[in-house]
Every structure is written in structure tokens, then in C-alpha cells.
Amino acid sequence: MKKKEATIRIVNLDTGYHSKKGTTVITRGISASLYSGELTCLLGPNGAGKSTLLKTLTAFLPPVKGDIFIENKPLNEYSDSDLSKVIGVVLTEKLSLSNMSVEELVGMGRSPYTGFWGHMNENDRRIVDESIALVGIDTLRGRMVQTLSDGERQKVMIAKALAQETPIIFLDEPTAFLDYPSKVEIMQLLQRLAREKSKTVFLSTHDLELALQIADKVWLLDKPHGVTIGTPEDLSLNGDLSKYFHRDGVVFDRESGLFKISHKIDKTVRLIGEGIRFNMVKKALARIGIASDDCASDAMIIKVLDNGYQLNDKVADSIEHLLDILLNDHV
């Protein structure tokens, strides 16, 4: 495995906007680094400044204060042409392109090298082919862009960024608009590209659960605290994740390292059993506000059987039937 190197270094960075009315600061005092070979996810509540930070790091917005170094060179010393060979950007906006094939769109990633007219040589075409193969979209190469699904379109945009041959790829909400299996597929693809190609992959996302399971590093961003950085596991153990996303109805489970819904509990039953069926009953009971405790001696008893469930003198053949008895028969 290649040694990881800091490709981006941020020093005391303030982000925000300049306008005629003055300067609006969104985040303050960020000092951090991004590394090759790592997938880093930027997390934070709405309005925390995730998009503003991404736009600042990619030179779409100037910093309010502080310094950004890309491969040890100040960001403000890069020309647009030079920067396009170092950073690839994949945005959330849906494409409005038509009458362009997937292969042609991926080929646009070569524009920093092909000049104004975009004439590709044999090496450019080889890189386009490799990028298409890496993302696994060979079967799409002849399709017109407007016929693609959201997930397919996102893969094409990642292939375009790969064809750009930049060591750094920034993505703004790459899993927005996708169904869950497609979200997982895109995140696993980005993780693989970071590790196998030693890319620095940095993305903003609202898909908290996915980020905590796939990211190598997490940046927790909000206005009062700036940025907190660590592996998902370290942030779980030290309590940062728990306090960062604390809301009524949500609880962070430090054992699993994931968030769970905290149900309002109205009563308790004694649940007896084991295995998958037992766990599903426990989950279903919590959903309707009933806690389960196998030691509650004075509580109503529910037994999980091999082929059903017993509640006092009543037997249920499914969890739905069991909940029906609890809710409607007032046992």
C-alpha cells in the first residue's frame, strides 16, 4: 500500500461570502489536511457551510481568511488551467446535456489536455476507455446522456472526473437523488478509487449512516465548533458523533457506531426467547412504544416460539398478529 500524503492543507480558514453589504462568515478557523488514498466525508446539519467549504477549496469562492495549499502550492497561485489538472469536481446539479453520448461526455474530462478544439489522440482515448472500465459503465458508453437514470448519470460524471486524471476529486452530495442500493454502490466505488488509485476523495453528504460505514475519515462541520476530524470509530468512542447530531428522537449507539431512532416508551413487557425472531419482535415492540425486558418479573410475558408467539393465553402466528393483539385486544 502506498504511503498516504497530505495533498491539501488548510490553515486557519474562514469561509463565507463577500457582497455590497459586507462579508458574511459561515465557518471560522478551520485547520486540517486531506490525504491521498483516503475517502473523506464532510458531514454537518443544513446551513453548517458544507457547500461553501467545498466551493472555497475548489476556488469557486475566495477564502474570507486563511490559506489553502494544494500539493504544497498556495491555491491562489494556480491558474484555472493548472488547477483543472489537479482537482476534479462532481457537482449535484443534474445534467441538461442532450445529443451527447456517454463516451463523449467522459471524453470531456480530457479537455484540460486537448485544448480548445478537443481533438483527442490515442493516449486520450485510452484514458477515456480506462475511466469507463474503472467505473464499470462499458455497457453505457453508446447511450445518450438524457436516457440515463440518476445513478447511471452519477457514475458517468465520476468517470469524467477520472478521465481528467487529477490526484484530487471533490464531490458535492454525490448520492443525492439515488435509491439506497445505488447510494451504496457509488460510495463503495469512491472508496475503491481512493484506495486503488491513491486518489484524495472528499465529498459532502447527508447520508450519515453510509458515511459512518464507508468513510476513512469524517469531518464534522458546524458553525459554533468549526470542524472536528477523525475516523468514524474514534469519533464514536470519544462521544463527538453523539453530541454532534443530538436531537430528540435520535440516539447514537456507541457499540454499533450508528444512529438509531429513540422511541417514546409507554410500557414494558417481559420478552422471552432468542435469535433473529426474538430481535425482530423486540424491534417491532419498540416501534409501538413498548420496551422489552427479559427480567421484568411483574410485566406481561411474551414468549417467542419456533413457529409463532404466545401472549398470556393467546397465540399469534406472525408479528403483525402479535401487535394486533397488543394494540386491539388490550391484553
N, C-alpha and C positions, 0 to 999 in steps of 0.2 A: 504494500500500500504506500502511495506517495505521501511524503511529509506535507502536512497542511500548512499553508502560508496565508498570512493576512493580506488579502487583496484590496480591502477597503478599510480605511482607518478614519474615524470621525472624532474630532477633538472639540469639546465644549460647544456643540452645535445648537443653535436656536433656529427653529423653523417657523415660517409664517408667511404673511402677505404684505406687500407694500401697496399703498393706494394714496389717493389725493388727501384722504382724511388722516393718513399716518400709517404706522406699522402695527399689524395685528400679529402677536406672537402666539403660536399654537403649542409648541413644545420647547422646553428650555434645557440647556446644559447636558446634551447627550454626548457621551464619550464611549465609543465602542468600536469593535472590529468585526469584519466578516471574513470567513476563511474559505479557501479552496477546498473542494471535496466535501462540503457541508451543505445540507438543506436547512435554511434558517427561516422560521415562520414569524411574522410580525403580527402580534395579537393585541387587541385592545377594544374597549367599548366604542360605540359610534361617537364620532366627534373627538376622539382621542388624538387624531392627527396622523393616522397611518398613511393615507394618500398623500398628505402634504410632505411627510418624510420621504416617501418614495420619489415624489416629483423633485424634491431637493437633491436627493442622491443621484438622480439621473439628469440634473441640470435643466429640468423644465422650469424650476423655480430657483432663484438665488437664495443662499442662506441669509437669514437675518443677522446671524453672528456665528463665528466659529470657522473651523476648517474641515475640508473633506479631501482625503488623499486616496487616489485610485492608483494602485500599484506604485505607491511611494511618490506619485506626482500629484501636485495640487489640482483639483478638479477644474479650477478656473484657468488653468494653463493649457487645457485640452481644446483643440479646435473641434468643431462639430464632426468633421471627417475622422479625426483621430479617435474621438470618443465612440463613434459608431463601430469601431473595430475592437473596442474594449468592453462595452456594455450592450447587451441585447435587452429589449424591453417588450413585454407582452402585456397589453392592457385589457381591461374588462370589456370595453365597448365592442358591440357586435359589428362585424364587417358589413359594409354596404356595397362591397365589390360584386360585380356581375360579369359574366362573359370572360371569366378568368379561370383556368384550371388550377387544381391543387398544385401540380408541378410548377406552374408559372408563378404562383404565389410564393411557394417555398423558394423559388429562384430569386425572388426579390430580396431575399436575405443576403444575396451576393452583391447588392448594389454598392456597398462601400468600396468594393474592389473592381467593379466593372465599369465605373464611370457613368456619365450622363446617359449614354445610349444603351447601356446594359447588355452589351454583347458578351456572352459567356464563352470561355474557352473550355477545353477538355477537363482541366482541373476544376473549374467552377461546376461543371455538370457532374463530375464525380462527387464533389462535396454535397451537392443537392441530393444525389442518389443516396449517399451515406446518411444524410439527415432524415430522409424519408424512411429509410430502413430502420434507423435507430428508434424512431417513434412508432414504428410498426404500422405505417399507413400506405404500404405499397399498393394495396387494392383501391386506394382512393386517388391515386396520382392523376388519373384522367378525368375525374369528376369535376364538374363546375362548382365553384365555391358556394353559390347560392343554394345548391342542393344538399349541402351538408347539415348534419344535426349539430347541436351546440357542442357536444363532446367531440365530434369529429373536427369541427372548426377549431376548437382549442388545441387539439393535437397538431393540426396544420400550422397554427401560429407558433407553437413550440418548435416544430421542425424548421420553420422560417428563422427563428432565433438561433437555432443550432447551425443553420447554413451560414449565418453571419460570422461564425467562428470566433465568438467573443468568450473570454475566460469568465465573464460575469453575466448572469441572466437575472433580471428583475421582473417580477410578475405581480400585477395588481388583481387580487381576487380571481385567480385562475379557475377556481371551481364554482364560481357563481353561475347560476342557470343550469347546472348539471344535476342529473339524478345521482343517487348515492353511489351505485356501482361505478359510474363514470368519475365521480369525485375521487374515489379510492384509486382508480386506475391512473388518473392524472397525477395524483400525489406520489404514488409509487414510481411512476415514470420519472418524475422530477428528482426523487431520491436516488434512483438508479443512475441518472445522468450526472448528478453531483459526484457520486462515488466513483463510477467507472470512468468518467471523463475529467475528473478533478475540477469540475465547474464550481463556481460560487453561485449558489441559487438562493435568492432572497425573495420571499413573497409575503404579501399581506393576505389575510384570510379571516373569515368569520366562522370557518369550520373548525371550531375549537377541539372537538373530540378527535378529528383526523390529525390535526397538527400535533396533539399530545402523543399520538401513537406513531407518527412517522418522522417528525422533525428531529434533526440532530441537535439544534439549538432553538430556543424560543426567546423572542424579545417581547416583553410585556410593556406596552406603552400606555401611559395616560398623562394628562396634563399636570396633576399635582406631583407625581413621583418621577416624571421623566421616563427612563427606560430601565427595566430590570431584566437581566440576561442570565440564562443558564440552560442546562439540559432539562427536558420535561421532568425527569426523575429528581434532579436536585431541587427544582422549583416546587415539586410536590412535597419532598421531605422537609424543606425549610419553611413551608407554610405560605410561600409567596403566591402560589396559584389560588389557594383557599381564600386569602384575604383580597386578592386582586379582583376576583369575579364573585365576591359575596353578594348575594341577592336573596330576598325572601323566596322560599320555594326551591332554592338550588343549594345543594351541599356538595363539597368536594370530598371524594373518598380517597384518602391517602394510601390505602392499601392497593387499590387498582390504578391510582393515578388519573382517574377520570371523574367527571362531574355526573351527579345523579339528581333526579327530581326529589325534593323533600316533600312528602305528602303530609297533609294535616291528619293526624291520627285521632279518631273519636273513641275507639275502644280496642281492647286486646283479647285475643283468643289464644288457647294453648294448641299449638300445631305439632303433631307427632308424625314422624316419617323421615325419609332421606332421599337423596338422589335428585334427578332432574325434575321429576313430577313435583316433589316437595318444594323445590326452589321456584317453580312456576306458580304454585299455589301461594307461596309467600309473596311473590311479586304482585299477583292479582289481588290479594287481600290488601296490600299497601295502597294499591290504586284506588280502592274504595274506602280508604281511611281506617283500615283495621290492622293493628300491629299483631305480629305472631311471636309468641314466646313459648318455648317448649318446657319452661319451668313454672309457668303461671298456674299454680295449683287451684286457684278459685275461679279460673276463667272457663269459658265454654271450650270444649275439646273437639278438635277436628283431626281425624286420622287419615293419612294418605295411604291408600291401599294399592295393591298391584294393579287393580283394574277399575279403581274409582276412589270415592272419598266418602267418609262417614262422619256425619254431624249429629251427635246425640242418637236418636233412633232413626234418622233419615239417611239414605244412601244416595249419592249423586254419581252419575256416570261420566260427567265432564266438569271442567272448571266453571264453565258457563252455568251449568245446572246448580253447582255448589253456590255460586254467587247469587243465583236466583233465590235459593232457599234462604240465604242470609239476609238478602235485601227485602224479600217479599213475604216470607213466612214468619219473620220476626222470631226466629228460634231462640 
